[in-house]
Amino acid sequence: MGLKGVTKDNTSSDAFSKLHSQVSRELELVDQKITDRLFSPIKLIPEVSGHIVASGGKRIRPMLTLACSKLCGYEGDRHVGLASCVELIHTATLLHDDVIDESKLRRGKTCANIIWGNKESILVGDFLLSRSFEFMVEDGSIEVLRILSNASSVISSGEILQLSIAGNLEASLEDYLEVIRSKTAALFAAACEVGAVISDNSKEKQQALQDYGTNLGIAFQLADDILDYSAPKDGRGKEKGDDFREGKI
């Protein structure tokens, strides 16, 4: 799933390409919706948010929402708005994370907090999070609202837990797994689960997609953390060893 450098073959790249081809048309609609929601008469908002959105990224999370909706036989257009919501939540967390981690590079480009400042990045991240909730409300489903708002809460909890155990050599493997379940896997799970919800599928299928998203998110973060020690900067878009320097266990 876009994790180049983890293996020597092109298996993950091929899998990503196949998934992308299945939802490429809808993904263009997602990008357009996000662009529309970034508009604001306050110049700083589109500048900062546009910077991180334009910096790239695989759009894996919205792709999962689109793909899972198709997998469940959904034929409407609600999945486009919800995929946009998922991506805005993710983008907001990136802006916040870069401030907390004092990051300098994101996807090979200078981080927004370095260009505009910490206060600006935090506030624009809050703006994007607010926009994501607009998408949830517009969808009209209380269940969708529950799933995505809960994911937002869990992500914040995961970041706080990670901060609280930083530099603690007594932190356990379970502590680490709880961090990545919360800060990464929670949104993967929600992105997949809402695809079943809007398709009116059974609770069993809803749970199956939630479990899939959780496990995929854990695997994704495990690989990303390994790359912090092994991947060259130009292959990952971030400084090598950032996690180590920040005391992340």
Secondary structure, 3 states (H helix, E strand, C coil): CCCCCCCCCCHHHHHHHHHHHHHHHHHHHHHHHHHHHCCCCCCHHHHHHHHHHHCCCCCHHHHHHHHHHHHCCCCCCHHHHHHHHHHHHHHHHHHHHHHHCCCCEECCEECHHHHCCHHHHHHHHHHHHHHHHHHHHHHCCHHHHHHHHHHHHHHHHHHHHHHHHCCCCCCCHHHHHHHHHHHHHHHHHHHHHHHHHCCCCCHHHHHHHHHHHHHHHHHHHHHHHHHHHHCCHHHHCCCCCHHHHCCCC
